[in-house]
Structures are given as C-alpha cells and as structure tokens.
C-alpha cells in the first residue's frame, strides 16, 4: 500500500472526467481506484469488484456498471478472471512521464511489473510503459484472430 497518491485537478476537465460527468458511481469508483488501499504506483493491482463495492458503499450492480463505464471510457482495464485492474495513466501520474535508466524507480517499477500475471493487462502495460520506464523486452503470443 502506498502512503500517498497524486490526483490532478485536470481529472475533471480531461477526457475521462468529461465522459463520466454526471455518473456519480463512476466518479466515485475512479477516485477509489486512484486512491485504493490495494493500489500501487504503477496502477496494476488485484481488486475484485466486491472490494470496490464494499469500500465505496456502491451496491455490487452499481459498482459493476461503473467499472464497465470506466473501462469503456479508456480509464482502466479489468480482467475479471484475474480480478486485476489497470488504471492506464496511473503510473504516469504517480511516477513520471519518463525516467532515466539510472533512476532507482526503474527497479521498483520492474519489480511491480514482474508481479503482473500473463494476460491483456500485462501486455497493455508493457506496450504503454516499456519505453518510458525501460522495461525489459518481452515476447507476447500473437493475439488470436478475431472471428468474422
């Protein structure tokens, strides 16, 4: 668990903030994911929907709908079978846009990255942050073709 987290005031005027405007459950859930006691600096963490519902006081159905809305808005990805969430830009806001290879945080990020199980989130995180955070190269299986 982190001791602090940063939330930019531009959250309200940015793309996601505008997309979820008026949806109180989605707004609450977005802030919960940014400040969750389960979160880490890279924004990839185990967080079942029942935790989200319980900790925020949103009924389970409402939390599920809010999470779906946040995923559709591009704020996060949720792998239900792993109960794993990735808040897409959290690492950028909590760590930095980019790091020098000599920055000690590179090792911390690599350590957190190694904990991510194989799947969509691991691949997505690697694609988004491998260059700015100097993640080691990794080969991913080619995604199966989509049915016609």
Beta strands, then each sheet from edge to edge (+ up, - down):
strand 1: 44-46
strand 2: 76-79
strand 3: 84-87
sheet 1: 1+ 3- 2+
end
